[in-house]
Structures are given as structure tokens and as C-alpha cells.
């Protein structure tokens, strides 16, 4: 990961081309080159845990009547100072012709909470901009600072435990658990406070969970509630997710009702 003050593809002859041809309606560029499509991680949020690096595929499809020469860089920018970047000249981006005028260039952005590449602070969770610069064989080029947006999220975990077991029908069951999410600053998982979580039940022999009640996590992310034992089955907690944290379901905990 590095920062550059200038981009080589916008220097020399390419800069002269920019003077000769009016810039099109974008953040910068010259000629009739277009960026047709940008896809980050298959359109899904980028979910990063506490310690493991995550690499996500980014593809940029562009068209020019002379054909595409390269995608110079692909950069993801979150709340400062969080960013991830790759470069064509370093062999991190490859381009494949779709037609003689259109190419798709791909590379992998890395988000590593241990090294700080991509995600430096927890503030990185949220909506990011994808910036890129593409040049054509005739020196036309296009630069977009927000060619698309994508989400980066802190990985979530959810546990459940229903007790006592076995239990007599009609007796009280206590269901505990904890909702936690990755903390990129400590490289550990920490409780996610004040979040609404559903307690759900699936009767033995059924494949469908139904919601029993909704409760909120404590200041440390813990969960605890009680229900009456009615039948053999599985209890789980279910979290719908937020903009910064993905949805997660706990594995069902079986209760044997006598």
C-alpha cells in the first residue's frame, strides 16, 4: 500500500491529449472513453474480521474506439485515513479484451486489520468510494473519484445457550448469548451494545424458525431472556445487521422437553 502525488498515466503525451480534447462529463478525462461498469466483491459488502486479511475482486469495464490500454490504478477510500490501493504497473491489475473496443480490468484490494492496509481504525466501517483511472490506446483517459460505492463491515459473531436441559414442559428456560463484532484497533472481538436481537424457535422436525420475542443487547453485548418450555426444538438468536455490521444467526441450541 502506498501513496503517490501524481499518476504517470496523466503525464507526458497523455496530458497533451487532455489539452487537445475537451474533457467529458466525469471527474477528469479526454476523448470518448467511457467506464461502463465497476463491480466490487460481486456487489456484496466487504466483511473483515479482527485478524485475518481479506482480498476482494474489483473489476472495471471500459470502452474506447481505439481499445483500452490499461486501468492505471484502483483505489478504495473510506473515512480518512482508511484506504486500499493497487496499480497496473506493479502487476496488480490485469486487463482482458471483451471486444476490440472494450476491456475488463481486474485486481484485488486487500483489507488487513493487522497491518492497517485498508482498515486502520474502526471508523473504516461504512460506505467507501471506488476511484479509478483508465487510459485508451489513443491516449484518451478517464478518471473517476467515485466510480461506484461499496460497504466495508466489521465481522459479527452471535452465540446462544438455552438451559436447563432436559426440562419439563411448562417450566422456565433461560436463553443467554452474546453479540460481538471485530474491533480493528485491538484485533479482538468486542460486545455490540444496545442492538435489537430476535429470539427464535424451530420445533423439532421443522425447517423454519419463528420469532418468539425481540430483546436488546447489554452494554457488553450480552443477551438474556426467559421462555416457557413447550416442545422439543432449537432456540437461536438472530441479528438483522446494521450499516457497519453484517447480519448473523447463532447456531440453534437444542432443548429436550420431557
C-alpha positions in Angstrom: 0.0 0.0 0.0 1.4 3.4 -1.0 0.5 7.0 -1.7 1.6 8.8 -4.9 1.4 12.5 -5.5 1.0 12.1 -9.3 -0.2 9.4 -11.7 2.1 8.6 -14.6 -0.7 7.9 -17.0 -1.8 11.6 -16.8 1.7 12.9 -17.6 3.6 13.4 -20.9 1.7 12.7 -24.1 -1.5 11.8 -22.1 -1.5 15.3 -20.6 -1.1 16.8 -24.1 -4.0 14.8 -25.2 -6.1 16.2 -22.4 -5.4 19.7 -23.6 -6.3 18.9 -27.2 -9.7 17.2 -26.5 -12.4 18.6 -24.2 -12.9 16.7 -21.0 -16.1 14.6 -20.8 -18.6 14.7 -18.0 -16.6 13.0 -15.3 -14.0 13.9 -12.7 -11.4 14.2 -15.4 -10.6 12.9 -18.8 -10.3 13.4 -22.6 -11.9 11.9 -25.7 -14.7 9.4 -26.0 -13.5 6.7 -23.5 -16.2 5.5 -21.0 -16.3 3.5 -17.9 -19.2 1.1 -18.4 -19.3 -1.0 -15.2 -17.5 -1.3 -11.9 -18.1 -4.2 -9.5 -16.6 -4.6 -6.1 -16.7 -8.0 -4.3 -19.5 -9.2 -6.6 -21.7 -6.4 -5.3 -21.6 -7.7 -1.7 -20.3 -5.9 1.4 -16.6 -6.4 2.3 -16.7 -8.1 5.7 -13.4 -8.1 7.7 -12.7 -9.9 10.9 -10.4 -9.0 13.7 -7.1 -10.5 12.5 -7.5 -12.1 9.0 -6.7 -10.2 5.8 -9.5 -10.2 3.2 -8.8 -9.7 -0.5 -11.8 -8.7 -2.7 -12.0 -8.7 -6.5 -12.7 -5.4 -8.3 -13.5 -5.2 -12.0 -13.5 -2.1 -14.2 -15.1 -2.4 -17.7 -14.3 0.4 -20.1 -14.7 1.2 -23.8 -12.9 3.4 -26.3 -12.9 3.3 -30.1 -9.1 2.6 -30.1 -9.3 -0.1 -27.4 -8.3 0.0 -23.7 -4.6 0.2 -22.8 -4.8 -0.1 -19.0 -6.5 0.7 -15.8 -3.7 2.6 -14.1 -5.0 2.3 -10.5 -7.9 1.1 -8.5 -8.4 2.7 -5.1 -10.9 2.3 -2.3 -11.4 5.3 0.0 -13.2 5.2 3.3 -13.2 7.7 6.1 -9.6 9.0 6.4 -7.1 7.5 6.8 -8.6 4.2 5.7 -7.8 3.3 2.1 -6.7 0.4 -0.1 -5.0 0.7 -3.5 -3.5 -1.3 -6.4 -1.5 -0.3 -9.5 -1.3 -1.6 -13.1 2.4 -1.0 -13.4 3.1 -3.2 -10.3 1.3 -6.2 -12.0 -1.7 -5.9 -9.6 -4.2 -5.2 -12.3 -4.8 -7.3 -15.4 -6.9 -6.3 -18.5 -8.7 -8.7 -20.8 -10.3 -7.7 -24.1 -14.1 -8.3 -24.3 -14.1 -6.8 -27.8 -11.6 -4.7 -29.8 -13.0 -1.6 -28.1 -14.0 -2.9 -24.6 -11.8 -4.4 -21.9 -12.4 -5.6 -18.3 -9.5 -4.9 -15.9 -9.4 -6.7 -12.6 -7.4 -6.7 -9.4 -7.8 -7.4 -5.7 -8.0 -4.8 -2.9 -6.7 -6.1 0.4 -8.1 -5.2 3.8 -5.8 -6.3 6.7 -6.6 -5.3 10.3 -3.2 -6.4 11.5 -1.1 -4.4 9.1 -3.5 -1.5 8.7 -3.8 -1.9 5.0 -7.3 -0.8 4.1 -8.7 -0.8 7.6 -6.7 1.3 10.1 -9.5 2.3 12.5 -13.0 1.1 13.3 -14.1 4.2 11.5 -13.4 2.4 8.3 -16.7 0.6 8.6 -19.3 2.2 6.4 -19.6 3.3 2.8 -16.5 3.6 0.6 -15.8 5.3 -2.7 -14.0 3.3 -5.5 -11.7 5.6 -7.5 -10.0 4.6 -10.8 -8.2 5.9 -13.9 -8.4 4.2 -17.3 -6.5 5.0 -20.4 -7.0 4.1 -24.1 -4.6 3.1 -26.8 -5.1 6.6 -28.5 -4.2 8.3 -25.1 -7.8 9.2 -24.2 -8.3 8.7 -20.5 -11.0 8.9 -17.8 -10.6 9.4 -14.1 -13.5 9.0 -11.6 -13.1 9.5 -7.9 -16.3 7.8 -7.1 -16.9 5.3 -10.0 -19.0 3.3 -7.5 -19.5 2.9 -3.8 -19.3 -0.2 -1.6 -19.6 -1.1 2.0 -16.9 -2.3 4.4 -18.2 -4.0 7.6 -16.9 -5.3 10.9 -17.5 -9.1 11.0 -20.1 -10.2 13.6 -20.5 -13.2 15.9 -23.5 -14.4 17.8 -23.9 -17.2 20.4 -26.8 -18.8 22.2 -27.3 -21.2 25.1 -30.7 -22.5 26.4 -30.9 -24.1 29.8 -31.7 -26.2 31.7 -31.8 -29.2 29.6 -33.6 -31.5 29.7 -36.6 -29.5 31.0 -40.1 -30.3 32.0 -42.9 -28.9 29.8 -44.2 -25.6 31.1 -41.0 -24.9 33.1 -38.9 -21.8 32.5 -36.0 -21.8 30.1 -33.3 -19.2 30.3 -31.7 -18.3 26.9 -28.4 -16.4 27.0 -26.0 -15.3 24.4 -23.7 -12.6 23.1 -23.4 -10.4 20.0 -19.9 -9.3 19.2 -18.1 -7.7 16.3 -14.5 -7.2 15.1 -12.5 -4.4 16.7 -9.8 -3.5 14.1 -8.0 -1.3 16.7 -7.5 -4.1 19.2 -7.7 -7.1 16.8 -10.2 -8.8 19.1 -14.0 -9.2 19.1 -15.9 -6.9 21.4 -19.6 -6.9 22.5 -22.0 -4.9 20.4 -24.2 -2.8 22.8 -27.8 -1.7 22.5 -28.7 -3.8 19.5 -32.1 -5.4 18.8 -31.8 -9.2 18.5 -34.6 -11.7 17.9 -35.0 -14.9 19.9 -36.3 -17.6 17.5 -37.5 -21.2 17.9 -37.6 -24.1 15.5 -39.7 -27.1 16.5 -38.1 -30.5 16.1 -38.8 -31.8 12.7 -39.4 -28.3 11.2 -37.1 -26.4 9.0 -38.5 -22.9 9.9 -37.6 -20.6 12.7 -40.3 -18.3 14.1 -39.6 -15.2 16.3 -40.6 -15.6 19.9 -39.6 -12.1 21.1 -37.1 -9.3 20.5 -34.6 -8.1 23.1 -31.6 -5.7 23.2 -28.0 -6.4 24.0 -26.5 -5.1 27.2 -23.7 -2.6 27.3 -21.3 -5.5 26.8 -23.3 -7.2 24.1 -24.8 -10.0 26.2 -28.3 -11.3 25.9 -30.6 -13.0 28.4 -34.3 -13.7 28.4 -36.7 -16.4 29.6 -39.4 -18.5 27.9 -41.7 -21.4 28.9 -40.7 -24.9 27.6 -43.4 -26.1 25.2 -41.8 -28.7 22.9 -38.5 -30.2 21.7 -36.7 -27.9 19.4 -33.9 -25.4 18.8 -33.5 -21.8 20.1 -31.3 -19.3 18.4 -30.7 -15.5 18.4 -30.9 -13.7 15.1 -29.3 -10.2 14.4 -30.5 -8.3 11.3 -27.3 -6.3 10.9 -26.5 -2.6 10.6 -24.7 -0.4 8.0 -21.4 -1.2 9.7 -22.0 -4.8 10.8 -23.4 -7.8 8.8 -26.4 -9.9 9.8 -25.7 -13.1 11.7 -27.6 -16.0 13.2 -26.5 -18.1 16.1 -26.4 -21.9 15.6 -29.5 -23.4 17.1 -29.3 -24.9 20.6 -31.5 -27.9 21.2 -33.8 -28.2 24.2 -35.2 -31.6 25.2 -38.6 -31.1 26.7 -39.9 -34.0 28.9 
